[in-house]
Amino acid sequence: MNFASDNWAGATPEVMAALGRHNEGFAPGYGSDALTEKVRGMFCEVFERDVEVWFTPTGTASNALGLSAVSRPGGMVLCSAEAHIHNDEWGATEYASGGMKLMPMAHRDGLVLGDALEAMLARYPEGNRLGQLVALSLTNATELGTVYGPDALAALTAPARARGLAVHLDGARFANAVAASGATPAELTWRAGVDFMSFGGTKNGCWAAEAVVVFAPEKLHDVMARRQRAGHTFSKARFVAAQFEAYLSDGNWLAWAGHANAMAERLRAGLRQRETARLGWDNTANEVFAVISAEALDAVRAAGGTAHEWPSETVTPAAGEVLVRLVTSWATTPEDVDRFLKLV
Ligand SMILES: Cc1ncc(COP(=O)(O)O)c(C=O)c1O
C-alpha cells in the first residue's frame, strides 16, 4: 500500500539483471563505450528519427541542463503554474541558465490553457523592453496526472514555435503519458513540435537513468560543456546505458508504465464507487488525487501504508477530510489497491 511516489519503488528485475550483465570486464569511460552508442540507437528507434541523448542522474538535472542550453540573457521560460521546474527544483533551471526567469501560466488540472499562453505571447512581443521569451516547457504526464495527446500538445507548441520559442517537454513520466494516450513517442514529441525533452526512466523502474533527448540540436548550445561543468557526466556511463537497454528492450518501459496506469485506474474506479471518498479530479496517468476522510488516512498509515497529503488550489476538502496523492508504479499490486480501497 505504498502510494507515496513512484520513486519509492525499487528497480525492476530486468534493470538489475542488466546492471549485473554489463558489470563484466572493462569499457571506455564517459559515454564512449559501445553500450552507450547502442542505447542511443535504441532511442532513435523509439523516436523514429535520429536523436541526441545526454544521460543525466536526475530529472531535475535533465530539466536544468536542457533548458540552460537554450538560455539567453534575461530569457524567460513559460511553464504551467504546477510545473515541477517552477515549484519543486529549488531554482535549478534559473541557476544553471544564469538567471533565466520561469513564468508560470494558468492550467486546468495541470494542462496549460491556450488562452494563458496566448496572453503571455501578447504581453511579451518580440523586441519589447520588458523581457525575452526563449522557451515553452510542458510536462507530460503532467504533475497532476493528466495527459496531453498529440493535438493538445501541438495546439500549444505551434504558437510558441511561431514566435521562435524552443519547446521543452518534462518527461519524468513520459512512459505513463505514452501508455495512457495510445500515441507513439514520436507523436507525443517532435511530431507535435517538441524540440528537446527530459526523458525519465527512474520513476518507471530504473534506479538512476534519465536523459536529455534532443530532436532539434541546432537550438541547443554547449550541452556537453554544460553537463560537464554541472558535474553530470557519468564516468561509468555504461551503467546508465545498461538500465536504458533493459528499459527500452521488448517494450518493457511501456509495459511497466501500462501496469502503473492500470493500477491507478483500479484505484480511480474503486474510489468512484465509494460514498466515503471521491476523486479530486479525473486523469489517466499513474497519479490519483482523492479526497478521503482523515480517519481513513490514519487507518492506511496504521496499516503500514503511505500516501502524501497534497495541496490544491481547486479542491478544498471539508472538515475531517484530506486530499491525498496516490502514485502507482510498476511494483504496485492489485492487492495493494484493494487493501487501500477497503480502508477508505
Ligand atoms: C514532473 C517531474 N519532473 C521532474 C522531476 C524531477 O525528478 P528528480 O527527482 O529525479 O530530480 C519530478 C520528480 O518528482 C517530476 O515529478
Ligand as a Chemical Component Dictionary entry (heavy atoms), coordinates in Angstrom:
data_LIG
# 
_chem_comp.id                   LIG 
_chem_comp.type                 NON-POLYMER 
_chem_comp.pdbx_formal_charge   0 
_chem_comp.three_letter_code    LIG 
# 
loop_
_chem_comp_atom.comp_id 
_chem_comp_atom.atom_id 
_chem_comp_atom.alt_atom_id 
_chem_comp_atom.type_symbol 
_chem_comp_atom.charge 
_chem_comp_atom.model_Cartn_x 
_chem_comp_atom.model_Cartn_y 
_chem_comp_atom.model_Cartn_z 
_chem_comp_atom.pdbx_ordinal 
LIG C1 C1 C 0 7.187  16.076 -13.377 1  
LIG C2 C2 C 0 8.525  15.911 -12.726 2  
LIG N1 N1 N 0 9.609  16.430 -13.313 3  
LIG C3 C3 C 0 10.833 16.298 -12.784 4  
LIG C4 C4 C 0 11.028 15.628 -11.587 5  
LIG C5 C5 C 0 12.409 15.604 -11.013 6  
LIG O1 O1 O 0 12.968 14.362 -10.929 7  
LIG P1 P1 P 0 14.158 14.094 -9.888  8  
LIG O2 O2 O 0 13.523 13.942 -8.554  9  
LIG O3 O3 O 0 14.782 12.849 -10.418 10 
LIG O4 O4 O 0 15.097 15.249 -9.936  11 
LIG C6 C6 C 0 9.928  15.067 -10.934 12 
LIG C7 C7 C 0 10.114 14.346 -9.652  13 
LIG O5 O5 O 0 9.210  14.160 -8.878  14 
LIG C8 C8 C 0 8.641  15.223 -11.506 15 
LIG O6 O6 O 0 7.543  14.739 -10.911 16 
# 
loop_
_chem_comp_bond.comp_id 
_chem_comp_bond.atom_id_1 
_chem_comp_bond.atom_id_2 
_chem_comp_bond.value_order 
_chem_comp_bond.pdbx_ordinal 
LIG C1 C2 SING 1  
LIG C2 N1 SING 2  
LIG C2 C8 DOUB 3  
LIG N1 C3 DOUB 4  
LIG C3 C4 SING 5  
LIG C4 C5 SING 6  
LIG C4 C6 DOUB 7  
LIG C5 O1 SING 8  
LIG O1 P1 SING 9  
LIG P1 O2 DOUB 10 
LIG P1 O3 SING 11 
LIG P1 O4 SING 12 
LIG C6 C7 SING 13 
LIG C6 C8 SING 14 
LIG C7 O5 DOUB 15 
LIG C8 O6 SING 16 
# 
